[in-house]
Amino acid sequence: MSNLPEIKDALLTVEDRVATMTFNRHDLRNALTGSNLIDDIVNTADWVNRADDVSVLVITGAGSAFSAGGNIRDMAERGGDFAGDVAECAERYRRGIQRIPLAMQNIEVPVIAAVNGPAIGAGFDLANMADIRIASSKAKFGETFLNLGIIPGDGGAWLMQRLIGYQRAFELTMTGRVIDATEALELGIVMQVTEPDSLLDETILLAKRMAAQPPKATRLTKRLMKTAQRMELKDFLDYCACFQGMCHNEPEHLEAVNRMLESMSKK
């Protein structure tokens, strides 16, 4: 197994090609600022891309919250990531929390967020950076930046409208309204809502199903899904042709074809 990255405020385990990252700062409700979680997420994202024995990443939180986003005490005291004049504060954002969306966008394997509790502000945005979200019935979601007199500084205004459309994203962002898991399901923010005790089991079950697919083709397919969002069809088809040529020359392709032929012969 690939050597695990050095992380401080999260736990990381790997089983059956599924890596599970659990934010472990319950004392801060897993706030992303005022903790080491920014570095932990970025380091884990970089590690996953180099870990050939990992095919899916699950992210979740320990304790009652998924993530409370920014540390409000630091905001009140103009400390930590929120200190300094305009230029200094902007630079801290670029070198701090804005590293998360860039790292998450570049993860080569499927990412599933198991939202165990409140995902608020940047914590909500982090959940939206995953490919799929499964929520506990105790989860809550809020794009609450305006409630604090600030903007979504970590990419939330870019992320959510691509997920649920401009109008719905606009309303949630402009009102700062906190919604429950049921409404999040109705809006298409989450794919599934489970009972709290079964959240991780249901998430891992889906993750293992994805992780059982041929690993190199899985990574290429995720790259295609991301690239399709920003390419014209003709250029995209050329891209697909190149990737398909790579797949046809991988041993995992022939192994998968032979398994399929074997299963067909038994019917």
N, C-alpha and C positions, 0 to 999 in steps of 0.2 A: 504494500500500500504506500502511496505517496506520503512523504513526511508532512504532517499537519503544519499549517502556518502558526506563527507565534501571535496569539491573540490574548487580550487581557480581561475584557469585560463581557465575553461571550464564551459559550461552550460549543465545541465542534466534534461531531462523531460521524463515522462513515460505516455503512452497512449495506451490502448488496448494491453497491455502486450509487447509493444515495447518501449525500452529505447533508447533515442537519445542523444548522447554526442556530443556537438559542441565545438570545440577548439575556444577559445575566446581571442586570443592574436594577433589580426590583426596588431597591431603595430610592432610585431616581425615576421609577416607572419606565425604565429603559429609555430615558432621554438620550438623544443622539449627541447633543452638545453637553459639555460639562462631564463627559465620560470618555472612555477610549473606544466607543462603538464606531465612530467614523473610521478610524484606522483599522479596527477589526473587520468591518464590512469590506473596505477596500482591499485589505490583505487577503481576505478569504476569496473575494472575487478573482484576484490575480492568481491565487493558488488553484482555484477550480479550473481555470483555463489551462493550467500546466499539469493537472492531475488526470492522467489518462484512465485511471481506475474509477473516476467519478463521472456519472452521466446525468445526475439531477441534483439541484441544490434546493433544500427546504429551509426557509427562515421562519422563526417564531420567537416568542418572548417567554421568559420565565416570570412567574408571579401573575399579577392581575392584569397587566397591561402588555399590549404588543409593543407600542412605543408612544411616549408622550411628546415626541418631537423635540423641540428646543427647550432648554432649561430656563424656565421662567424666572427663577431666582437670579440667574446671571443677567437676564434682560433687565430686571428691576435695578440691579446694582451696576449696570453698564460694565460688566466684567466678562472674562472669558472670551468667547467668540464674538461678543457684542460690544467690546470696548473700542475706544478710539474715535477719531474723526471720520468723515465720510469715506475718504480714501482708505484709511486703515481698516475700517469695518468691511468695506467691499473686498479688500484683499483677503481678509480672514474668511469671508464666505467662499471666495474662489479656492483658497488653500485648505478650506475646512469642509463644510457640509456639501458643497457643490462637487466634491470628488465622488460622492456617493452615486448620483445619477449617471455620471460618466462611467464609473466602474460597473454599475448594474447593467447599463446599456450594452456593455462589451462582454458580458458573461456569455460563454459559448454554449452552455447547457441550459435546459429548461429550469426555471426558477419558480417555485411554488411558495407563496406566503400563507402560512397557517396562522390566521389572525385570532389570537386567543382572547384578546380583550381590547380596550380602547386603542385605536390608531388615530392619533390626533396631530394636526399640523404636519410637520415633516414626517411624523410616523405614518400618517395617512399616505403621504406622497411616496414614502418608501414601499409601502404595500403595493401601491400602483405601479411601481417599477418592476414588480414580479410579472411573470407571464400569466400566472393563474393565482387567484385568491380563493381560499376556503376559509370560512369564518365560523367561529364559535357563536352560539346564540347570545353570548355575553359581549360580543364585539360591538364596538361603536366606531363611527368614522366621522371626522370633521376637518374640513379645510378652514381652520379657525384663525388664520393669520390676521385678517382684518379686525377681528375681535380684540387684537392686541395692537392695532395701529401699524401693522407691517404688512408686507406683501409676501406671497409664496416665493421665497428666495432660493429654493432648492429645485425648481423646475416644475412645481405642481401645476402652474397655469398651462404648461406645455403638455404635461402628462394626462391630466384628467379629461380634457376635452377630446383627446384622441381615444380615450377609453369609453366615454359615455355620450360624447357629442357636446357641442359648444353650449347649447341652451341649458342643459341640466348642469354641466360643469360650472357655468356662469352663476346660476342660482345658488349652488352650494358654496361657491367661493365668495360671492358678494354678501350672502347672509351670514356666513360662518356657522350655519346650522349643523348640529351634530345629529347624525342619523343612526338608527339601530341596524342590526344585521339583516332584518327582514326587508327594510327599505333598500339597503345596499344590494340585496339580491334582486329586487324588482328593477333597480336602476341598471343592473349589469355590472356593478362594481365587483361583486363576488360571484363565483360560479356555483357555490354550494354553501349551505348553512348546516352545521351539525350541533349536536349536544356537546357541551364542553369536554366531557370525559372521552368522547370519541374523535375529537378534532384531529389529534396527531395520528391516530390509527388510520382514519380516512385519508389524510394527506399522504402518509407514507405508502398506503396501498396504491394510490394513484402514481406516486413518485416511482415506486418499484415497477409498475407496469410500463412507464416510460423508460426506466433504466434497463429494462429487459430487451429493448430494441438495440440493433447494431450501433455501437457507440460512435463511430466516425460519421456514419450517415445521419445520426441524431444531431450531432453538432453542425453539420452542413445544412440540415433542414432548418434548424433554428436560425442560422445565418440568413438563409433564404427568406424566412418569415419576416425577419427584421428589415432586410434589404428591400423587400417588396413594398414596404411603406413609402419608399422614397425614389423608386425607379419607374420609368416608363415600361410598358409591357414588352416591347421589342427588345430593349436592352436587357430586361430581366430574363427573357427567354434565352438569350445568349449566355447569361450568367448561369442559368439552370443547366444548359447543355454542357458547360465546362465541369460543373459539379457532378453531373450525372456520369460523365466520362471518368471522373475520379472514383466514383462509387463502383462502377462496373469493373474497375481494376483492383478493388480491395478484396482480400480473402473473406471478409465478413459477408460480402454480397453472395458469394458462391455458397458459403455455409448456410445462409438464410434460405437461398433457393433450394438447396438440398433438403433442408428441414421441411420446407413447404411441400416438396415432391413426396417426401416420406409420409407426411401426414395425409396427403391426398390418396396415396396408395393404400392406406389403412381404412379408407371410407368405403 
